[in-house]
Amino acid sequence: MGALPKSSVYERQVARPNSFIFTLYGDMVSRLEGDGSLWIGALIHMMSAFGVSSAAVRQAVSRMSRQGWLAVRRRRNRAYYNVTERGRRRIQELSPRIYGPVIEWDGRWRLLIYAIGEAHRKRRERLRQELGALGWAQLSPSTWISPSDTIGAARDAALATGTLDGVNLFTSEYRGPRGDRELLERCWDVGKIAAAYGEFIDRYRTRLDRERQRKDLTDEAAFVDRLWLVHDYRKFAYLDPGLPSELLPAHWPGTSAASLFREYYALLEKKSQRYFHLCANE
């Protein structure tokens, strides 16, 4: 094959390479045929388009391997990295909230109540982090709540953190004294979430309009924009676990953000895939 195009540095800096690499694996690498693994050299080339150095990429994948997100396999003199079972579970948990259609709320809340003593404080903190990653919010110090049917994922999180024996899970309806809307506003900062959606829309609306009209992005630029688009949008999986539309203010910006994401993602897909496969098959 011909030489790969020289990478350009994007105008934004990647603050956390390990998180950005996980976005790449979740969106593109894990869908590769076979074991979904990527040669470290190809990963370094892809990340150079974002201004991430070779040393930073190697440090990030090493850290992700120690944390149980990636596994390394060696073929001849090359190291290939693929997501672990833990990584696949996380991707499966996040993907519906990133790419999937909006699911109507069934009117029920999912609750997780734990009783985990100070002797297991580190495990308790890991459970809290996992629940936060699933979009759950605290109702009280030991009670977490979600409107989405992610109770199975919460159970898996408790199992993975060694806290399942101290956890109880419920599906329930709220009976007051307040209403469901007040309960939601108590647990989630609706104004902050709305502002974050507004910033996302402001960041990408002009880029979408330009590519829709001109279609002048190169394959590499489309790849860069796609990864930033997914990386920025997947943050809402932590902020907004599918908050019910009937409990939110009118003209909720999350609806516009979702439409923008899907349209721009589809517009970038062909070019970005072409660049990705060029690098992956290097």
N, C-alpha and C positions, 0 to 999 in steps of 0.2 A: 504494500500500500504506500501511498505518497506520504510525504512528511506532514506532520500535524501543524496546523496554523499556530503561530506564536500567540500565547495568551496575553490578554490585556487586563490590567488591574481595574476593577470596578470602583466607582466613586465612593462606595461605602466600605467600611472596614468590618471584618468578621471579629466580633468581640470574643466569642467562645467557639473555637474550631470544632471541639468535640460535639457540641450541640448542632452545629451546621452540618457536620459530616453525617450525623444521625438523620438529618433532614434528607440529605442526598441518598442515604441507604433506604430510608422509608419510601421516598418518592420514586426512585429509579433503580437503584442497585438490586434491591430485593426482588424486583420483577424480572431480573435476568434469567435466562434459561439455565438449567442445571442447579447448582447449589447456591446461586445468587451471590457469588464471591467476586471480588474485584482486586486486581493486582495493585499493590501499593504504588507502583510507578504511575499507573493510570490515575489513581486517586490523587497523587501529588500533582499531576498535570492538570486535572480538573480544578483542584483547589487553587492552583496558581492564577486562574482566571479571577479569583476573588482577593488576590494579594496575600494569600496564606503561604508561608514558606514551607519548604520541604521538611525542615526540622520541626516546625509547628505541627505539620500533619503527622509525622512519625510519633511525636510526643502525644498527640491527641488519640491516635489509634491504640497506642500502648496503654494509655489511661483507660480507654473504653474497654479494652480487653481485660484489664484488671478488675473493672467494675462489672464485668459480665455481660456487656452489650455486644461485643464483637469477639470472634474467634479467628485465629490465624491458621492457615494451612499452607504448607510449603510444597511447591512443585518445581523440581529441579532446583534452580538457584533463585526462585522468585517466591515472595510471600504474598498470599492472597487472604483477604479478610471478608468474612461474611457475618451476618447477624446471628446471634445465638438464639436459643429458644426463648429466653427472656426478651431479647430484642424483638423477635417476631410477635410475641404477645403484645408488647407495647405498640408496635406498628398496627396490629389488628385492632387494638383498642382505640387508637387515635384516628385511623383512616376513615371510619364512618363519619366522624365529626368534622373531618376536613373535606372529604370528597362526596360524602353521601347526601341523599336528599333529606330535607327537614322531616322529622317524624313528629306527628301530632302527639301532644301530651295526653297521657291516659288519666290524669287527675290524681295520680298517686305519687307519694314521695318515698324514696329509698333511704333508709336510716342504717347507720353503723354506729353501735355503741360499744365502747371498749372499757375494760378495767385492767389496765396494765401498770403494775407497780414500778417504783423507782429503780428496782433491781434490773429492770429491762427497759430502762429509759431510752437507750440507743435504738432498740427495736421499735419502741413506740414512736420515736421521731422518724424513723424510716417509714413506718406505716403512714404517718401524717403526710410525709412528702409524697408517697405513692398516691394517697387519696387526693391530694392537691393536684397531682399530675392527671388524675382522672376527672378533674373538674368538680370534685365534691367540695363543700364548704362546711365550716363549723357552725353548728347551732348552739353548742355549749362546749366547755373544755373537753369533754369525752364523747361528744355526739356529733357525727358528721352526716350531712344530708345531701341528696341529689334528686332532681326531678327526672333524670334519665334512667333508663333501665340498664344500669351498669353494675348491678349488684353482684353479678358473677365475676366481673373484673375486680371489684372490691374484695371479694372473697379470695381471689387469686393473690391480691396484694397482701392480704393478711397471712396467707399461707407462705408466700415468698419471704416475708419479713419475720416469720416465726412467731406471729402474734395471734394466730387463729384461735387458740384456746381461750384467749381473753376477749374475744369479739362476739357480738351478737348482731345479726342482720335482720332487718324488717322491711316489709313493704306496707305502707299505711296511707291513710287519708288524714288530712289535717282537720281537726274539729274545733279550732279556736284556742283562746278567745279572739284572736285576730283572724284575718282572712289569708288566703293563699298568697295574694299579692304582697301583703305586709310581711309574711314569712319570708318570701323571696328577697324583699328589700332589706330585711334584717341580716340575711346571710350573704348576699352579694351586693357589691357596690355598683348599682345599675348605672349611675352617672359616669363612673370611671370606665365601665365597659363600653358605654355608648361613645365616650370621647375617644377610646382606643379604636373603635370601628371607624369613627370619623377620620382619624389620622391615617388609617389604612386606605380608606377611600381617596383621601387627598393625595396620598403618595402614588397610587397606581392608576387613578382615573386618566391623567394626562398621558401616561405611558400606553394605556390601552387604546385611547383615542388615536394616538400617533400610529401605532402599529396597525390598527384597523384601517386607517386611511392610506398609509404609505407602504406598509409591509416591507420596510427597509432594514429591519434588524438582521444582522448576520446570524448564522447558526450559533456561534459562540455567545453572542449577546442575548439571543433567545434563551439559551441554556442558563446564563447568569441570571436573567430576569425571572425565569421559571423557578430557580432555586430560592431566590430572595422572596418571590411571591409566596411559595409554599411555606418557607421558613417563617415569614411574617404572619401568615394566616393561621398556621398551626398553633401559634401562641394563644389563639382564642379557644382552643380546646381546653386550656387551663383556666381561662377567664370565664368562659361561657359554656357550660356543659349542656347546651341545648335548652336554654331557659324558655319556658312556655310563652308563646307569642301573646296569648290572651292575658298574661300577667304583666306584660311589658307596656311601656308608653307607646302611644300611636306614632307611626312613622319611625319605627325602630331601625336604626342604621345598620344593624346586623343583617337585615334582609338585603339591603343594597350592597353591602360588602360581600355577601355570599354570591350574589349575581355577578358582581364584578370579578370576583375570584374565578368563578367557573368559566366566564367568557374569555378572560385573558389567558387562563390556563390552556383552554382549547386552542386559542390563537397561537400560542407559543409551542404547542406540543410537537408538531412535525419537525420544525427546525431544531428544537432542543434535543429531541430524540436522535436526530441525525448526528449532532455534535457529540452527544453522550456515547453513542455506539462507535463513533470514530475513535474516541479516546479509550473506551473500554476494550476494544479489539486491537489496541496498539501492539 
